[in-house]
């Protein structure tokens, strides 16, 4: 049921085929609408006008509010009238395929476009090069009646511009979406599906002769001579249109050919329209994906895209989409209907494990920007461009610990990942385990989930393991639980500071955690006291001040207040030496983790009452926010080169950890000063993870619960290491209390004690 608030939102109606109709565009449209509704909230309402022909009459889900019979001229007139009269519909989104409208009804379709008096966006799923004059004029007329045209490849955009003279500014490229998958172990998946010990080749989609599956069958004998364990999966039902025209003629021909070539032990036909999850798992266990379409004008293939998204090495015929995507070592192209070339390509990949791994990895990196979440952002931005009434509000993802649990052993959290698979050889760090302990304590505080306690205990034990006899800590531990040589090469002050922050935070939550953890944390902290005042790194000092503040919340102590004062005075001294009217900062440059410095001084003010700390904290935080926010959103200081006084920061090279630290500090400042300004900045910063960044791409991966490692100039680092994932979780848990956007301001009388993270 649509509530009153939703009724006032702009309505977007999709004219498209739609499930349960078995059609690639129907599936595409359902995936797109789901992605839009999962990505945005209170931004627009979506509905569907389902395209049917003749006697079709499917039973649809609630999204479908209208039906258009493409073989009935009166139906076109009725739909345009209904859309024009509906005040809630603001944009008409048309998924176009020429097969939807046969020659007799092309005029009806053009009249529909002419009659609808609202902005129209049309996605061309097929763009034919070198068109005949009549077809060219038809496409140009369609484009002229629409506000914007979407195509899925650069090649299609170039053809529209060059062969049809459609203005470039009217064309938007939005790729075919792919589903993000938590890349599972290939061998485990093979065992799950009874395919253990086999080398899997596959293809999928609605079966028809245009897929030229016989090309793969004819290549198999040569492949099997060298790799006798090969199994070729042909996944999918016969296309319903083909069923109507000729029944199962094509499938039966394939089955006869497989038998004639003695391939019955090497080919399996899966004559099913598989659930999405099963399909994606079969693609993940595939060793090589075969795409053998014989249509040189096939503009795009969703099946091809899905295979790339599952990290499959691909051998493909050179349709335009494949030529565009399978470059830079992302796959191998072969000629149309050439089984000899196909066999040669498959054997080459199977004989070279490094090549196989490289092709799959490169394909995944190239296609990942096409995740449905990113496609939804691109469509949403276009809707906003077309209609000023569209205001995009990101939906906050559910809290998910899957990837953190996947990274955590019984010793600690592993440092790095290859995509979302933990890389044990990267070892462990004090940094990551300290932050992970904070995140899990925050999660336990929110949910009281008892399964969090063993994880907190693992991270705490790791911190204790890293402590030296003088109270300080090592940072780097290898997979054999030995301290690595990196500890001798890198300044460890900042890592020590983060450990004290984490230990102090644990103590501040002492009322809800098991006493054994409190005792262990306090014992570790007591050993650190002699080395605290020797610290000179500003960030290490800041983390220590935060940790001591939390410790003092747990158990007030003049000794702790004295230490906080001593360390904070160092920050004040740095500020007074370096700050000028146009550079309100503690150093001559802004580097990483900047937000923790003013936040620490605000914590020091809370512990000591020293107004100087509060004043400097506010001045420096305002200065920092001015340097990291612009009209487009948040732009964290680049790790390519720091921002020096009087200089310009490099663009790009943004890391999740700095966005998370900014959110933590904004939370602290908001709860102290009570100014909505800080909350607004926090929302912008959190949306950076969700796609409000210069690439308009997600940095948080909702399928795994992991966070990508960085945002570069034109790509996202797809590895989901501990640092990024844990700091995202801290940011997400910090944002939890504000996500409804209805937070009341804190009265000044309650600001003498807050709980900064």
Secondary structure by P-SEA (a helix, b strand, c coil): cccccccccbbbbbbccccccccaaaaaaaaaaaaaaaaccccbbbbbbcccccccccccccccccccccccaaaaaaaaaaaaacccccbbbbbccccccccccaaaaaaaaaacccbbbbbcccccccccaaaaaaaaaaaaaccbbbbccaaaaaaaaaccccccccbbbbcbbbbbcccccaaaaaaaacccccccccccccccccccaaaaaaaaaaaaaccccbbbbbcccccaaaaacccaaaaaaaaaaaaaaccccccccccccccaaaaaaaaaaccbbbbbbccccccccaaaaaaaaaccbbbbcccaaaaaccccccccccccccaaaaaaaaaaaaacaaaaaaaaaaaaaaaccccaaaaaaaaaaaaaaacccbbbbbbbccccaaaaaaaccccccccccccccccccbbbbaaaaaaaaaaaaaaaaacccccaaaaaaaaaaaaaaacccccccccccccccccccccccccaaaaaaaaaaaaaaaaaacccccaaaaaaaaaaaaaacccccccccaaaaaaaaaaaaaaaaacccaaaaaaaaaaaaaaaaaaaacccccccccccccccaaaaaaaaaaaaaaacccaaaaaaaaaaaaaaaaaccccccccccccccccccccccccccccaaaaaaaaaaaaaaaaacccaaaaaaaaaaaaccccccccccccccccccccccccccccccccccaaaaaaaaaaaaaacccccccccccccccccccccc
